[in-house]
Amino acid sequence: MRITVFGAAGNAGSRVVTEALARGHEVTAVVRDPSRYSELHPDATPRTGDAQDPARTADLSTAQDVIVNATRPAPGHEREHPAITRALLSGLADAPDAVRLIVIGGAGSLTVPGTEGRLAIDDPRYVPAAWRHIAEASNAQYEALRTADTKVPWTYISPSALFEPGTRTGKYRLGKDELLVDADGNSSISMEDLAVALLDEAESPTHHRTRFTVGY
């Protein structure tokens, strides 16, 4: 497959690039600043582009199979999250139906098990006050995608509450709208294993215009 990754130099994006290349896919790694080319995987094709620019998205989606949005706004710019989603959908609107959009989002909009529908964003066990601003932006990102009037085939991936660089085990559990927790109530997934789940979905699509979550 031919895969374009926006935010390719970031924590999550770089792991998606690495996983995709390891599986033999052709990867276009997109960053906003060409000075970050040196941070990209040497086997990826580097490109400059802003996910908020629909025309550039359209250009970068040419002859591609999957577009991955792994961007994360800088502190103070969290409101860009839903705006980026809308811009990507706009840029992909005229692309062939085969071009899919996979968005790496947040866990805040997931419900917490055993709480009668309480959202993770409202449970400090999973979203501490210091994380609430980005969780709110991610919730708005998901809402922008979920309610969009679009023909673009999309998938939204919510990681577990603790989503950090770690180890690639190749093992994970899938869920839909409820936070995945272990026997002790912990909710986590490494960025490496989320990349595994994302590429599994890209290769064998099962979540069409919907969200799923990944955890241990």
C-alpha positions as CSV (number, residue, x, y, z in Angstrom):
1,M,0.0,0.0,0.0
2,R,0.9,3.6,-0.4
3,I,0.5,5.5,2.9
4,T,0.8,9.2,3.7
5,V,1.3,10.2,7.3
6,F,0.7,13.7,8.5
7,G,2.7,14.5,11.7
8,A,5.3,11.9,10.7
9,A,8.0,13.3,13.0
10,G,5.8,13.2,16.1
11,N,5.7,10.4,18.7
12,A,2.7,8.6,17.3
13,G,3.3,9.4,13.7
14,S,6.9,8.2,13.7
15,R,5.9,4.9,15.0
16,V,3.2,4.5,12.4
17,V,5.8,5.3,9.7
18,T,8.2,2.7,11.2
19,E,5.5,0.0,11.4
20,A,4.3,0.6,7.9
21,L,7.8,0.5,6.4
22,A,8.5,-2.7,8.3
23,R,5.5,-4.3,6.6
24,G,6.8,-3.3,3.2
25,H,4.5,-0.4,2.5
26,E,5.5,2.8,0.7
27,V,5.3,5.7,3.1
28,T,5.2,9.4,2.5
29,A,6.2,11.2,5.7
30,V,4.7,14.7,6.0
31,V,6.0,17.5,8.3
32,R,5.2,21.2,8.3
33,D,8.9,22.2,8.6
34,P,11.5,20.8,6.2
35,S,14.1,21.3,8.9
36,R,12.5,18.1,10.5
37,Y,13.4,15.9,7.6
38,S,16.4,14.7,9.5
39,E,14.0,13.2,12.2
40,L,12.2,11.1,9.7
41,H,12.8,7.4,8.9
42,P,15.4,7.3,6.1
43,D,13.3,4.9,4.1
44,A,10.2,7.2,4.0
45,T,9.7,9.8,1.3
46,P,9.8,13.2,3.0
47,R,7.3,15.9,2.1
48,T,6.3,19.3,3.5
49,G,2.7,20.0,4.1
50,D,0.1,21.4,6.5
51,A,-2.9,19.3,7.3
52,Q,-4.9,22.5,7.6
53,D,-4.3,23.2,3.8
54,P,-7.0,21.3,1.8
55,A,-5.2,21.9,-1.5
56,R,-1.9,20.4,-0.1
57,T,-3.8,17.4,1.3
58,A,-5.4,16.8,-2.1
59,D,-2.0,16.9,-3.7
60,L,-0.4,14.6,-1.1
61,S,-3.3,12.1,-1.4
62,T,-2.7,11.6,-5.1
63,A,-2.1,7.9,-5.9
64,Q,-2.3,7.0,-2.2
65,D,-4.3,4.3,-0.5
66,V,-4.4,5.6,3.1
67,I,-3.9,9.0,4.7
68,V,-3.1,8.9,8.5
69,N,-3.5,12.0,10.6
70,A,-1.1,11.7,13.5
71,T,-0.8,15.5,14.1
72,R,-1.0,16.9,17.6
73,P,-1.4,20.7,18.1
74,A,1.3,22.5,20.1
75,P,0.3,23.7,23.6
76,G,-2.0,26.6,23.3
77,H,-3.2,25.6,19.8
78,E,-5.5,22.7,20.8
79,R,-8.4,24.2,18.9
80,E,-6.6,23.3,15.7
81,H,-7.6,19.6,16.3
82,P,-11.1,19.8,14.9
83,A,-10.1,22.4,12.3
84,I,-7.4,19.9,11.0
85,T,-10.0,17.2,10.7
86,R,-12.4,19.4,8.7
87,A,-9.5,20.5,6.4
88,L,-8.4,17.0,5.8
89,L,-12.0,15.9,4.9
90,S,-12.2,18.9,2.5
91,G,-8.9,18.0,0.9
92,L,-9.9,14.4,0.4
93,A,-13.4,15.2,-0.8
94,D,-12.5,14.9,-4.5
95,A,-10.1,12.0,-4.0
96,P,-10.9,8.5,-5.3
97,D,-13.1,6.5,-2.9
98,A,-10.2,4.1,-2.3
99,V,-8.3,6.8,-0.3
100,R,-9.1,6.2,3.4
101,L,-8.5,8.6,6.3
102,I,-7.4,7.1,9.6
103,V,-7.2,9.6,12.5
104,I,-5.4,9.0,15.7
105,G,-7.5,10.7,18.3
106,G,-7.9,10.7,22.1
107,A,-9.5,8.7,24.9
108,G,-11.6,11.4,26.5
109,S,-14.8,10.6,24.6
110,L,-14.8,6.9,25.6
111,T,-17.1,5.8,28.4
112,V,-15.7,4.4,31.6
113,P,-16.7,0.8,32.5
114,G,-19.1,0.5,35.4
115,T,-20.0,4.2,35.5
116,E,-23.3,4.2,33.6
117,G,-21.8,6.2,30.7
118,R,-19.5,8.6,32.4
119,L,-16.9,9.9,29.9
120,A,-13.2,9.4,30.5
121,I,-12.7,13.2,30.2
122,D,-14.8,13.6,33.4
123,D,-13.0,10.9,35.4
124,P,-9.7,12.2,36.9
125,R,-8.4,8.6,37.2
126,Y,-8.0,8.6,33.4
127,V,-7.9,12.3,32.4
128,P,-6.1,14.4,35.0
129,A,-6.8,18.1,35.1
130,A,-3.5,18.8,33.3
131,W,-4.6,16.8,30.3
132,R,-8.1,18.1,30.1
133,H,-7.4,20.8,27.5
134,I,-6.1,18.3,24.9
135,A,-8.8,15.8,25.8
136,E,-11.4,18.5,25.1
137,A,-9.8,19.2,21.7
138,S,-9.7,15.5,20.9
139,N,-13.4,15.1,21.8
140,A,-14.1,18.0,19.4
141,Q,-11.9,16.4,16.8
142,Y,-14.0,13.2,17.0
143,E,-17.2,15.1,16.9
144,A,-16.1,17.0,13.8
145,L,-15.4,13.7,12.1
146,R,-18.5,11.8,13.4
147,T,-20.9,14.6,12.3
148,A,-19.3,15.5,9.0
149,D,-21.4,15.3,5.8
150,T,-18.7,13.6,3.8
151,K,-18.2,10.6,1.5
152,V,-14.6,10.2,2.6
153,P,-14.1,6.7,4.1
154,W,-12.7,7.4,7.6
155,T,-11.8,5.6,10.8
156,Y,-11.1,7.2,14.2
157,I,-8.8,5.4,16.6
158,S,-9.0,6.2,20.3
159,P,-6.0,5.0,22.3
160,S,-6.2,4.0,25.9
161,A,-6.0,6.7,28.6
162,L,-2.2,6.2,29.0
163,F,-0.7,6.5,25.6
164,E,3.1,6.8,25.6
165,P,6.2,5.5,23.8
166,G,7.0,2.0,25.0
167,T,7.5,-1.5,23.6
168,R,6.1,-3.2,20.6
169,T,4.6,-6.4,21.8
170,G,2.3,-6.9,18.8
171,K,-0.6,-7.7,21.2
172,Y,-3.6,-5.6,21.9
173,R,-7.4,-5.7,22.6
174,L,-10.0,-3.8,20.5
175,G,-13.1,-2.1,21.8
176,K,-15.6,0.4,20.4
177,D,-16.9,3.2,22.6
178,E,-15.9,2.0,26.1
179,L,-12.4,2.5,27.7
180,L,-10.4,-0.7,27.8
181,V,-9.1,-1.4,31.3
182,D,-7.2,-4.2,32.9
183,A,-8.2,-6.1,36.1
184,D,-6.7,-3.3,38.2
185,G,-8.6,-0.6,36.3
186,N,-5.5,0.6,34.4
187,S,-5.9,1.8,30.8
188,S,-2.9,1.9,28.6
189,I,-1.4,1.2,25.2
190,S,2.1,1.9,23.8
191,M,2.4,4.0,20.8
192,E,4.2,1.1,19.1
193,D,1.3,-1.3,19.6
194,L,-1.3,1.3,18.5
195,A,0.7,1.6,15.3
196,V,0.4,-2.2,15.0
197,A,-3.4,-1.9,15.4
198,L,-3.6,1.0,12.9
199,L,-1.7,-0.9,10.2
200,D,-3.8,-4.0,10.9
201,E,-6.9,-1.9,10.2
202,A,-5.3,-0.3,7.2
203,E,-4.5,-3.7,5.7
204,S,-7.8,-5.3,6.6
205,P,-10.4,-2.6,7.0
206,T,-13.2,-3.5,9.5
207,H,-14.1,-0.1,11.0
208,H,-15.9,1.9,8.3
209,R,-16.9,5.5,9.3
210,T,-16.7,4.6,12.9
211,R,-14.4,4.7,15.9
212,F,-12.6,1.9,17.7
213,T,-10.3,1.9,20.7
214,V,-7.1,-0.1,21.5
215,G,-5.7,-1.2,24.8
216,Y,-4.1,-4.0,26.7
